[in-house]
Amino acid sequence: MPLPKLIFCSLLVCALFSARAQQVGQPLPEWQEGMLDLHHINTGRGDAAFYIFPDGTTMLLDAGEMDPTDPRTTSPRNSTLHPNNSKTPHEWIALYIQNKFPKQLKPKLDYALITHFHDDHYGTVYPGAKTSAKGNYILSGITGVGDIIPIGLLIDRGYPDYKYPMDMNAFKALVSQRPQLLPEYNSMLNYMAFTNYHVQKSGMKAATLQAGRNDQIRLVHNAAKFKDFKVQNIKANGIIWNGNGIETYNYLEKAPAERIPENPLSLAIRIAYGDFRYYTGGDNPGIADLGAPEWMDVGTPIAKAVGEVDVAVMDHHGNRDAHNEFNIKTLRPRVWIEQTWSSDHPGHEVLRRVTSKYLYPEERDMFATNMLEANKIVIGPSLENSYKSTDGHILVRVLPGGKQYYVIILNDETEQAEVKAVFGPYQAKQKVK
């Protein structure tokens, strides 16, 4: 297509979307080819993000489902289940995906990526959870979503042997010493049973994220049409991209395997589309505090690899160990997204850092999926004045070409998820890196 005509078509799409998107209370205008949609789904039971790439390639990042019988889950410290209790979290996630899926494509997740193995990111086995009619595994989180919507490639941090930082035998031995870890052990076995079944029976493929690569997650429908779209793998376990080619290094090489917790093993990726950049990284911590070893700070090397972005999803829900000063002044996002479900999301000190004009002077807008009243009461005006929105699904919609984007808040109290508010358009930054 000649350049002037291409520019005209892009401007027309932008104008049409801008006019339709302002209809608060109405259904979300459908995804159109050339758009990049980044949905952050709020169930109140953990993280889940659904992406539609410019050619219609789809990806789910995490699918949390916490134990509803745990007193912590039902306490005032945690959010309630959204939209309501008529379905499980994985059923709500699947329904949301089905409702927002490109109409011209058959519902299938081309990719599903699990950042790390915690219940609020991939599910947990709990009393009363249903057993799959397909295989010998419990439906919770990703195993539940994957039973409803087929997955093409499942990516995590350990397939196929799951032996780092310890193998399952060592994990079992540790459980004998620390019985409180039994739910984590059983959930991991359940996830492996799900993965093995679908690899053997349904044609699903599985792989470990390969840090440094930008071709493991790629467009599957029309890559030639969108050559300026790329998913860069930043981090997998302790392996981190150094920013050049596909070169990586092992940041956790000297860390004792038996001391490495799950969070600093989280996967991290950066999505680029034209001038637009987006970062997400599970529960990667950025603070080594109160006697913790320096290698607990994985936020610093991540930031060095990622560089400046337009939109950043807060690591670890904005918890107190996330986003050190170097990380914030390096990422410098125009938009912060926080996937919240607990009364300690965000930590007060994290809020102070991410809102600091000392770390970077540019404007920033903040959005949270599910801010609890307890946070507002304890932290006070500094929290309430920092966020543009504190409840609802959060959609980042990047317009064709990647030069402009909107943040759209969708109603998390209804199945239809109507438009609640629209922010933007924002201009994507011109990138040096």
N, C-alpha and C positions, 0 to 999 in steps of 0.2 A: 504494500500500500504506500503511495507517495506520502512524503513527510507532512505536507500541509493538510492532507486529508486525514492522516492519523491524528494530528494535533486537534483538528476540528472534531473528530469523533470522540477523543478523550475529553475535550471541553464539554461536548454535548452530554456525555455520560455523567460528568461531574455536576452539570447544571440540573439534569433530571433527578439525580440522587439528592442533591441539596434541596430541591423543591419538595420531594416526597418525604424525606427523612424528618422534616420538621413536624410531622403529624403525630404529636404526642398522644398516646392513647390508642394509636392505630397499629396494625401489624408492621413488622419490620419489612422494608422493601427487600425483595429477594436478592441474593447474591447474583451478580452477573459476571460473565467471563471477563477477566482482566482485573477484577477486584481481589484483594487479599483480605479475608475475614478471619479475625482472631477472637474467638468467643471464650470468655472466662465464665464458666458455669458455676452458679452458686446452689449447692444443695444443703449447705450448713454442716456437711459431714466430711469435708476435705476438699482437696483440689481436683479440678477437672478443666481442661481447656480443649476446645474443638476448633481446628483450623481448616479453612478452605483456601487452597492456594489458587493463583490466578487462572490456571487451566482446569480447575475442578478437582485436582488431587486433594485428598482429605487426610487428616491426621488427628488423633486423639493424644493429648499429653496428660497422663495421669488420670486416675479414676478412683478417688478416695471413697472409702466407706468404713466408718468407725463402728465399733460394737455398740449397738443401741441398748444393751443390757448393762453396760458399764456405768456405774454411778456418775463418773466424771462426764460422760456424754450427755446425760440428762440433767446435769446440774446447771445452775445459773452461770457457771464459768464457760459453758459451751453454748453455741447457737442451736436453735431448733431446726428440724428438718424442713427443707423448702422444696416445693410449695406447701406440702402437708404430709401427713403420715400414711396416705393411701397407697403409696409405693415406696420401695426401697431406694436408697440413693442411686444404685446402678440402673434401676428402672427409670428414674427421673433423668439421669444422664443420657441414656439411650433414647428416650422420648424426645429430649431436647435436640439431640443430633438428628433424629428422623424428621423433626419439624423444620429444622434449618438446613437440611441437606439440599444440594442443588437438584431442582426438580427434573432436570434432563438426565440425571445419572441414577443408577441403581444404588440404593444405600449399601455402601461398603467402605470400611475404613482402610484406605491404602496403607496407612501406617498407624501404629499405636506405640507410644513411647512411655515407658515407666521410668521416672527419674531415679527412684530408689525404693527400697522395700520397707516402707512404713505405712500403717493402715490408712492414714489420711491421704495417701497418694496411690495406693493400689488395692486397698481392701483388707479385710481380716475375716478369719473364721470366727463365728460367734454362735451362741445357742439360738436355735430357731431359724437360722439361715437355711435356705432351700438347697437341696442337692440337684445338680444338673440332670436333665433327662438324657443328655448326650453322653457324658462321661462321668467318671467317679471323682467329682470335685464339687465343692460348695460354691454357690453363686454369691459373690461379694466383690464389689469394685470392678476391676478389669475382667475378672472371670465371668461376672454377670453381664457386663456390657458386651464382651466378646461372644457370649452365647446368643445374644440378640442380634448383633450386627457383625457380619463377618470381618475378619482382619486379614489384610494381605501380608504385612510384615510387622511382627512384634519385636520391638527393640528395647533392651534393658541393659543393665550393667554387668551381667554375669553369664548369659547363655553361652554354651549348653551345660557347663559343669558346676557353675555357682560355687567356686572354691576360693574366692577372694573376698574379704581378707582371711576367711576360714572356710573349710569345706563343711558339708552338712554333718559329717560324723563329729567334727570338732564342735559344731554348733549344738548337736545333740548332747555331747558331753558337758558343755557349758550349761545347758538347761538343767541337767541333774544337780548342778551347784547353785543355779539361780532359777528356781521354778517360775518366777514371774515372767521369764522369757518364753514359756511354753506357747502362749498364743502367737508370738512372732514366728516360732519354729513351725507350728502347725500351719500358719498362713503361708509360709514359704513353701512347705511341702504341697499345699493345695494349689498354689500358683504354678509350681512345677508340673503337677498332674494335669492342670488345664493346658499348659503350654505343650506338653508332650502329646496329649490327646489331639489337639488341633493341628500340630505339625504332622502327625501320623495319619489323621483321619479326614481333615477338612481342607487340606492344602495350604494352611497358613505356614508362613516361613517365620523364623526367629533368628535374632542375631544380637550380638553385643554392639553397642555404639562404638564406633571407631573414631576416637578423637583425632582431629586434624583433617579429616576428610570433608569434602563438600559435595560429594556425589553419592553418599549412602542414602540420604533422604533427598529425592529428586522428583521433579514433575513426571508423571506417568502418562498424561493424556496428550499434552502438546508442548513439550519442553522447548522445541525450536521457536515457538512463538513468543516465549518469555525468557529470553536469554539473560535478562538482568535480574532474574530471581535465583536465590541461592540459600540453602540451609548449611551453615558452617557448624560442624561438630566441634565444640570448644573443649569439653572435658568428659571423661568417663573414668570412674574410680579416681585414681591419682594421676592418670595420664592427661596432660594438658597441652593443647596446641600452643606453639610458641609464636604464632602469627605469621609464619613464613611457609608457603607451600603446604606440605602435609607434615611438617616436622613437629614432633612432640617431645616431651620430657616427663619423667616420672617424679612428680612433686612429692609423693608420699613414699619414696624409695627407702628412706631411713626411718620411717615410722614403724614401730612394732605392730605387727599385724593384729595381735590380740588386744591392742589398745585403740584401734581405729573404730569409731562408731559409724553409724550408717549415714548420718547427714553429710559429712565431708566427702562421701563417695558419690554424691548425687551427680547425675548427668547435667550438662549445660549445653545450650545451643544458641546460635544467633541466626535470625532470619533477615535476609536482605532482599529488597525489591526496589529497584531503581535507587533513589536517594534514601529510602526508608530503611531503618535498622531497628530490630526488636530483639531483646535478650530475655531468656528465661532459664532458671537454673535450680529448680527444686529447692532443697533445704541447705544448700551450700552455706556454711558459716564464714564470716569475715572477721570475727573477733576471737583471739586467743586470750582468755581472761582468767583471773583467779587461779594461777598455777597451771593452766592448760598449756600444752606444748605449742610452739610457734606454728607447727604444721597444721594446726586446727584452722588457721587463717588461710583458706583457699580462695577467699574473695579477692585478695590482692593479685595473685597470678591469673585468675579469671579475667579481671578487669584489664590487665595488660594485653590479654589476647583479644578481648571483645572490642575495646575502644569505645568511642562515643556512640550513643544510640539515641533514637527518638523515643522509644517506649521501653521501659524495663519493668519486668514483673519482680516484685520484691522477693529476695531470697528468704526462705524460712518464714513466710507469712509476715515479714517485718519483725520477727522475734528479736530479742535483745542481743543475740550474737551475730546478727546479720549486718552487712554493709558497713565496713569501716570507712574512714575518711578518704583513703586513697581510692577505694572502689567507687565511692560516690562522685568524687571530683573527676574521675576518669570516664565513667559511664555518662554522666551529665544528662540524664533523660529529660525531655520536655514533659513526658507523662510517666507517672509511677502508678502501677497497678498492684494492689495488695489483695491476695486471696485469703480471707480471714474466716475464722470460725470460733476463736477463743478470746477470753478476756485479756490475754497477754499479747494480742495482735492489734496494734504494734507495741513494741517496747518503747517506753517514753524516750530513752536515750537514742533509739533508732530514729524516732520521729524528729528529734532535734537535729540529727545529722542530715537526714534526707531533705529537710526544709531549710538547711543553713545556706544563706547567701554567701557566707565566707567560703564554703567549699566550691560552689559555682554560682555566679551572680544571675544567671539567666532565670526566666520565669519557669515554673513547673506546676502542673496540675496533678492532683492525686485523687485516686478512686479506689474504693474498697468494696468488696462484694457483700460483706456482712459484719459491719461494725457493731459490737455489743454496747448496750447502754452503760455497762460497767466501765468500759474504756473511756467513754465520754465523761462520766462522773469523776473518775480518778484523775485523768490527764487534764480535762477541762478545756477551756477555750483554745488552747494551742492546737489541740486535735481538731475540734469542730471547725476552726477557721482554716485548717490546712486542706480539707478534702472538698472536692466538688460534689462528690456523691459517696454515701457510706452504705448503701444497700442496693442489691440488684445484680443481675448478670451484666458483665462488662464486655462490650464488643468494640474492638478496634477495627474499623473498616478503612482499608487503604484503597484509594481510588486508582483506576488504571494508570500505569506508568510509575506509580510509587512516589509522586511528588506531594500529594495531599492525603490527609487521613482525618477521620472523625472518631470520637469516642461516644458510643451510644449506650445508654443505660436501659436495660430491658427488665420488665417486671418479673421478679422471681416468685411472685405469689400466685401466678396463673400458668396454666399449661401453654397458653398462647404466647406468653412472654412479649407483651406489647411494648412499644417504645415508651419509656418514661421521661427521658431527657436526652438531648443531643448537644455535644460540645465540639467546637471546631467550625470551619476546617482549620487544622493545623498544617503548617508547611514543613515537609520533611527537610532535614538539614542537608547541606551539601557536604559529602564525606570526602575526607582526604584519604582515609584508609580503605 
